[in-house]
């Protein structure tokens, strides 16, 4: 009886450890799918970026991933994050859709820096008027 329990426990440990390993492999495959997607852009230097999958949720043949980007060698600071939906194609994950979270590394507007003017120089709605002081003669 004790021998059977030990065998059953060993089987459970083996299954659990291989499932965790598979999850890590899948997360790395999602990361690689995002890198492959970005590598198609001629205006990006992927080798100059740290690309990290912050979180991922798997659903059958789809995955929702939150990916953070930082410049290699730069002050770690606040990473830029983008949400991706990927689909499994064979053994690979391929980007199906992306949701911008502010700016994004594949084009579009970067998030405004503190104190920066909105596009076109207009003030945001509801902002009080700002007039340039007139010089005295």
C-alpha positions in Angstrom: 0.0 0.0 0.0 2.8 2.5 0.9 4.6 1.6 -2.3 1.4 2.4 -4.4 1.0 5.8 -2.6 4.7 6.6 -3.3 4.2 5.7 -7.0 1.0 7.8 -7.2 2.7 10.8 -5.6 5.7 10.5 -7.9 3.4 10.5 -10.9 1.6 13.6 -9.6 4.9 15.5 -9.0 6.1 14.5 -12.5 2.9 15.7 -14.2 2.8 19.0 -12.2 6.5 19.8 -12.9 6.1 19.1 -16.6 3.0 21.3 -16.7 4.9 24.2 -15.1 7.8 23.6 -17.5 5.4 23.6 -20.5 3.8 26.9 -19.3 7.2 28.5 -19.2 8.0 27.2 -22.7 4.6 28.5 -23.9 5.3 31.9 -22.3 8.7 32.1 -24.1 6.9 31.0 -27.4 4.5 34.0 -26.9 7.4 36.3 -26.4 9.1 35.0 -29.5 5.8 35.5 -31.4 5.8 39.2 -30.4 9.5 39.6 -31.4 8.8 38.0 -34.8 5.9 40.3 -35.3 8.0 43.4 -34.4 11.0 42.2 -36.5 8.8 42.7 -39.6 8.9 46.5 -38.9 11.8 48.2 -40.7 11.6 51.2 -38.3 12.4 49.2 -35.1 15.6 48.0 -33.7 14.4 44.9 -31.7 18.0 44.1 -30.7 18.0 47.4 -28.7 14.9 46.5 -26.7 14.2 44.3 -23.7 10.9 42.5 -24.5 9.3 40.8 -21.4 6.0 39.0 -21.2 4.5 40.5 -18.0 1.5 38.3 -17.9 -0.3 35.8 -20.3 -3.6 34.1 -20.2 -4.0 31.0 -22.4 -7.4 30.0 -23.9 -7.2 27.0 -26.2 -5.5 28.3 -29.3 -5.4 31.9 -28.2 -3.4 33.9 -25.7 -3.7 37.4 -24.3 -0.3 38.8 -23.3 0.8 42.0 -21.7 4.3 42.8 -23.0 6.6 45.4 -21.5 9.4 47.1 -23.5 12.5 48.9 -22.2 15.6 50.1 -24.0 18.6 48.0 -23.4 21.3 49.8 -21.3 19.0 52.6 -20.4 17.7 53.5 -16.9 15.0 50.9 -16.2 12.4 53.6 -15.4 8.8 53.0 -16.5 8.4 50.3 -19.2 6.1 50.8 -22.1 3.4 48.1 -22.1 1.3 46.8 -25.0 -1.4 44.1 -25.0 -1.4 41.5 -27.7 -3.8 38.7 -28.7 -2.0 35.8 -30.3 -3.1 32.6 -31.9 -1.4 29.3 -32.0 -0.3 28.1 -35.5 1.3 24.7 -35.2 4.1 25.1 -32.6 4.2 28.9 -32.8 2.3 31.8 -31.4 1.4 34.6 -34.0 0.2 38.1 -33.2 -3.4 38.4 -34.2 -4.2 41.8 -32.7 -2.6 44.5 -30.5 -4.1 47.0 -28.1 -2.1 50.2 -27.6 -1.5 51.2 -24.0 -0.4 54.8 -24.7 2.4 54.7 -27.3 3.6 51.6 -28.9 6.8 50.3 -30.4 5.3 49.7 -33.8 4.4 53.3 -34.8 1.8 55.8 -33.7 2.1 58.4 -31.0 4.3 58.0 -28.0 2.9 59.0 -24.7 3.2 62.7 -24.0 6.0 63.7 -21.7 5.0 65.7 -18.6 4.4 69.3 -19.6 4.3 68.5 -23.3 1.7 70.2 -25.5 -1.0 68.0 -27.1 -0.7 67.5 -30.9 -1.4 70.7 -32.8 -0.6 72.9 -29.8 -4.2 73.0 -28.6 -4.8 72.8 -24.9 -6.9 70.0 -23.6 -10.7 70.6 -23.2 -11.5 72.6 -20.1 -8.0 74.0 -19.7 -7.9 77.7 -18.7 -6.7 80.1 -21.3 -3.0 80.8 -21.4 -1.9 84.1 -22.9 1.6 85.3 -23.6 2.4 88.3 -21.5 2.6 91.5 -23.5 5.8 93.4 -23.3 5.7 96.9 -21.9 6.8 99.8 -24.2 
